[in-house]
């Protein structure tokens, strides 16, 4: 190898590094946080015409406690694949991975709720293959007693927080705020909340 070849490699590397869409997350193949932030700069001023959706795989930790980690990567990859392939049917749609169990989708606002319900339906159909029949019938992963009261933890599902109109949250704080809102959705009965 020569210095000239090394220089060319570094020059090409810098060109690729300028485009965060070329550096996908290893597990999902989706663009990662850098791409999300880049796309957010483009979409945030157009909130209303475009929507931003924060999606989380809810109840995954109770599943891992009960069933073990063998299917963990599969579940994450199915969520990513369903989100990505559904986005491929929308012009200008973007999906990236915010963290291991969290994703961000950005696309035109029209039909976003319908679109997300279809994603959730497809994911729920696939996730059923990871449970035993009894858990599916009970719609519960774990049950236990806390202070004399029975607690039932539901099945894995996708929950979403949608920003589909201009909001007061600053662009730099939006993803974090949506993540926190997803915490609340995850603990409740809803699967989708509009900001």
PyMOL commands that set and color helices and strands:
alter all, ss='L'
color gray80, all
select helices_A, chain A and resi 3-18+20-22+33-46+60-67+72-87+112-130+133-138+171-186
alter helices_A, ss='H'
color red, helices_A
select strands_A, chain A and resi 50-58+94-99+102-108+142-146+149-153+157-163+192-194
alter strands_A, ss='S'
color yellow, strands_A
deselect
rebuild
show_as cartoon
